[in-house]
Amino acid sequence: MKTTTSIKLDKDLKEAAAALATDLGMTLSGVISTTLTQFVKDRSLHITEHPEFNEKTRKMMLQLVADADAGKNLVGPFADFESARDYLTS
């Protein structure tokens, strides 16, 4: 069951938050709901503008960057869509 909650906010803060939410493809209501869900789940509040990877994902991303820098594990570029599709389906 859903419920409605009213909170008092500074008008400029609400407008800035709503604009940022829109830029991120969300509604302000969605941001608040997601934040409260995480707050209850983790029993902590962490706010960041950038996503943070867990340790396993961070290590994988660093390895991907290192491989790309070394020219390893790269495919393409493909001349056309059909070539890319053939590679992916083979």
N, C-alpha and C positions, 0 to 999 in steps of 0.2 A: 504494500500500500504506500502510495506517495503522500507527502504532506507538504504544506507551504510554510516557509519560515520567513519572517521579516527581520531585516537588520538595518541599522542606520549606518549609512556611509556618506562620506564627503562626496558631493556630486562630481567633482573633477576626478576623484579616485575611481568612482564607479564607471565613468565614461572612458577613462584610460584603460581600466581593466577589461571592459567590454570590447574596446577596440583591439587590445592585445589578444583577447580570446578569439575574436573574429579572425585576426591575422593567423592564428594557430589552427583555424578550422573548427573552433569550438564555440559554444555559447558561454556566457558568464555563469549561468546556472550549472552547466556541465563542469566548468572549472571548479566551482564551489563544491559540487557533489563529489567529484573525483578527489579533491583535496580532503574533504571530510572522511571519505572512505579510506584513504591512505592513512589519515591521522588516527582513525580508530584501529585499523589493522596493525600499524606499526607502533602505536602509542608514542609517536614522536612527530615533529613537524620539521620538514626539510624543504626549503624553497630554493630553486635554482632556475636560471633561465635556460640552461643547457642540459640535455639529458646526460645522465651518468651511467656508464656501463658497470655491470658487476665485474668481479675480478676475472672470471673466465672469459667473458666477452671482450674485456679490455685487452687481455693477452692475445686473443685471436685477432683483434683489430690491429694491434701493433705488429703481429706477424704478417698480416696481409699487407700492411704498409711497407714493411721491410722487404717482402717478396716482390712487390711492385717496384720498389726502388732498385732492386737487384735484377729486374727483368724476368723474374721467375713466375711460373704459374699464370701466365698471361695468354689470352687467345684473342684473335682478331687483329686488326679491324677486318670486318667482313665487307665485301664489295657490294652486297645487296641483302635484302631481307631473307631471301631464299637460302643463301649461304649460311646465314646465322641460324635459321630454323633447322637446316640440315645438320649443322654441328650440334645443336641442342637436342635433336631427336635421335642422334646416332648413338 
